[in-house]
Amino acid sequence: MDVNELEKRAITKEQIIKIHTLKSLMKMPDEYYRNLIHINFYPAKSSKELNFVNAEVFVNCLKKMAIEQGVWVEKQGKFTYEELGNREGMAKPSQLRMIEAIWKDLNPNKSEKDRKRKLRGWLYKYFDVSDMKFLDEIRVHKVIHALKQMQSRKSSKLSQNDSEPFYHDRSNHV
């Protein structure tokens, strides 16, 4: 199907659902939402008036906004960070995935959003980097080393707690 045929296609039910899901997640006021559509896709005033191509563009725009607000995360998997793969002097995608995995192990009870926020804070505090994607090949090794040490301390602390008795007799025996 070529672009002209796609532009003639009507918006799909799935696209409408995505648009309204993203709008809800961002708690976007209806007036702002309608202005956004009208400004970008004149004369449309509602998502139902968009064609297939415009709807795809609008969904991607909303996704980007939602990701920036921290309310949307693209599905992650084996290829997370692959777009950052060929940057000379910078961390490799596999290293970034490793950092994320270790951090998740260290913070298992936190939500995805909180984990990412705390990781960015930790990276900034100790390595002067505001986000993982800005790690260079020297700092990434230091970050991984520090995380592995933290992981090691956590596991040794847990194993020490397992070997100690649950109840300590604190009575005074003479």
Secondary structure, 3 states (H helix, E strand, C coil): CCHHHHHHCECCHHHHHHHHHHHHHCCCCHHHHHHHHHHHCCCCCCHHHCEHHHHHHHHHHHHHHHHHHCCCCCCCCCCCCHHHCCCCCECCHHHHHHHHHHHHHHCCCCCHHHHHHHHHHHHHHHHCCCCHHHCEHHHHHHHHHHHHHHHHHHHHHHHHHHHCCCCCCCCCCC
